[in-house]
Amino acid sequence: MRLKFEIQPQPDDVTCGPTCLDALYSYYGDEIPLEQVAREIPQLEGGGTLAVLLGTHALKRGYEATLYTYDLRVFDPTWFSPKAPHLAEKLRAQAAAKENPKLLLATDAYLEFLSLGGRIRMRDLNGALIRHYLDRRTPILTGLSATYLYRMPREYGPKSDHDDVRGEPAGHFVVLCGYDQKSREVLLADPLWPNPLAADHYYMQGVDRVLSAIMLGIVTYDANLLIVRPRDTPR
């Protein structure tokens, strides 16, 4: 199964997230210049962004957005039990108890996302969850570990040079837009160009490798799936 999904090359090293979101908008017939999307989405210090900031942009454009998180640096699994207090209360309590600047920035972003009607879920990450949305013609924007996905050296310095000794893991955004259940492969639309895994922006990868890359995104505050759909889309 393959969605008719098109993605542009990302303009620079730090705009993979806005490029993926712009491709989702185009998929739904909402044509907006990529330059505008990139300009309107806040960047983190040092470049890049968070999936929750992409989701907030979509909510403000009138979409519905659901974020599946696997980031235990921000969320405790017990917060998602049926009897747990409201998620926003827990996020505020955690922010009051910890001083990590990036955690506090992410917390503010999650609180705004929730206030705009965004949903945050924590469920087992597996092929069934991926197929659930793709079978409903819904692409999945995901934040993952580029270092693991590409099997490339870690990155070092302001120009993100490959350096297997001094380097740090790199995060990335791609869109899942198809799968082959027989071969257990997932189709990725990847804005990075040139791309180490393909001659264009589309390639198949084994589902185990993709799911592992998503989970390892936790080291860069990724590790998530972002579902963006027009409002009133059947779930």
Order of alpha helices (4+ residues) and beta strands (2+ residues): alpha-alpha-alpha-beta-alpha-alpha-beta-alpha-beta-alpha-beta-beta-beta-beta-beta-alpha-beta
